[in-house]
């Protein structure tokens, strides 16, 4: 099993990288996480917050997964309230 860990750079970029002291992650999840984080921090966080929900992940990944899921949920609620407000303010 690959040993994948997360690192937050001083510039605020979250990176997934192989680390000797990182916990084991299933190979399929590791490959998908690597692909997502190679595209950028946002892609990796969206993967964690959407696809990673309900998966058994090491503590560092679980913390970022919960953070991302919370942010995604907030965005969805905000979008719903904006559409309701738009419908309420439009003339019938």
N, C-alpha and C positions, 0 to 999 in steps of 0.2 A: 504494500500500500504506500502511496506517496505521502510525504510529510510536507504539508502545505501550511503556511502561516500568513498572517496579514501584517503589514507594516504601514504606519501612517507617517508620511514624510513631513519635514518641517514646512513644506509648502501646501500641506493639506491634502495631498494625494494619497489615496488608499491603494496599496499594492498587495497582490497575492504573489508569494514567492516560495520556492522550496527552502525549507529550513531544517537543519539537522535535529533541532530540539523541539520541533513542532509535533503535535499529535497526528496520528494516522487519519487519513480521510479516504473513503472509498474512491477507487480509481475513476469511476464514471463521474462522480461529483467533482473530483479534483480537476479533471479535464475540462468540464463545463465552466467551473470557476475560473480556471486559467484563461480560457477563451474570453469569458466576459470581462475579466479585469484587464486583459491585453487591449481590449477596445477602449477602456477607460474606467475610472473609479465609479462613475455613475452607472455604467452598464453592470459592473460587478455588484453594486449595491442593489440595483433593480433585480438582478438574478437572486441575490440573497433574500430580498424582501418579498419576492413573488414565488419563485420556484423553490427556494430554500425553506419556506415555511413548512413545518411539520417534519423536516428531516433532522436526524440526529447529527448535529455538528459539534465540533469542539467549542469550548467556552468563548474564545475570541470571535469565532465566526458567528456563534449564537447571539452574542451581544450586538454585533453589526447587523445581523439578520433582523433582530427585534427592532433596532433603531430604524432600519430601512422599511420594515413593514409598517411601523408607526407613521413614518413620513408619507408613505404611499397611501395609507388609509386616510391621513389628514387631507391629502390632495384630492382623493376621491370624494370625501365629504364636502370639501370646499367647492368642488365642481358641481356636486348635486345641489348645494345651497344657492350657488350662482344661477343655475338653470331654473330653480324654483322662483328666485327673485325676478328673473327675467320674464318668466311667465306671468307672475303677479302684476308686474308693472306694464305689460303690453296691453293695449286696448283690445277689448273683446268684440 
